[in-house]
Amino acid sequence: MEPVPEDWDRALAIVAHPDDLEYGGSTAVAKWTSQGKSVTQVLATRGEAGIDGMDPDEVRRVRTLEQIEAARRVGVENVEFLDLQDGVLEYGLPLRRLLAAAIRRHRPEVVLSVNFRETFPGGGFNMADHRALGLAVADAIRDAANRWVFRDLGLEPWQGVRFALFGGSPQAGHYVDVTGHLQDGIDSLLAHEVYFGNLGADFDAAAFLTGVVEPTGRAVGVEHAMPFEMIGG
């Protein structure tokens, strides 16, 4: 695995749901914000379909607040929601258009998103929202750079994205050394208190993230490392 370059200043994280980033990406975000880098989060949905025993309107409210707090715990103040419907994201031009607009608005050097492959490491099947969103992110980066695509947005094209990182991918070939920032990532994941409390099973945030960063760290020769699939760069 190769280290992720860190000679940049602005990142944009685009994910499908509240908590998507906190399963690993936010641990890297904690490192980057501690270095003075700017990170903005854009979420396609508010996760309103994520708790079976609660009304979606209440879930939307609660998970919005939990995501804002999770972001704050890793130094991110700017969190945007596109208010698409949770659970039924569709890959296609409308989604690419929305994401290209976000990229043109924020003009990041690095884009961070979720695994769009069919499976997770270990073989578990990935959910449809992740697959649709992650692939649309990869394509929207190119769309945002082409001034002749989505001209109706009224936004200047942005060709400055150097690479995109996708967390939780079975094809991870890069890593971020997150030594010293594991607890920040754990605290960020724990901000989703109501969500985890309604899953019907105990979830150990510390054990989960430690189980990712320790073996990856051993493999690359550091204490803790978070793996990513990189496109571009």
Buried (B, 14 or more C-beta within 10 A) or exposed (E): EEEBEEEBEBBBBBBBBBBBBBBBBBBBBBBBBEEEBBBBBBBBBBBBBBBEEBEBEEBBBBBBEBBBBBBEBBBBEEBBBBEBBBBEBBBEBEBBBBBBBBBBBBBBBBBBBBBBBEEBBEEEEBBBBBBBBBBBBBBBBBBBBEEEBBEEBEBEBBEBBBBBBBBBBBEBEBBBBBEEBBEBBBBBBBBBEBBBEBEEEEEEBBEBBBEBBBEBBEEBEBEBBBBBBBBEE
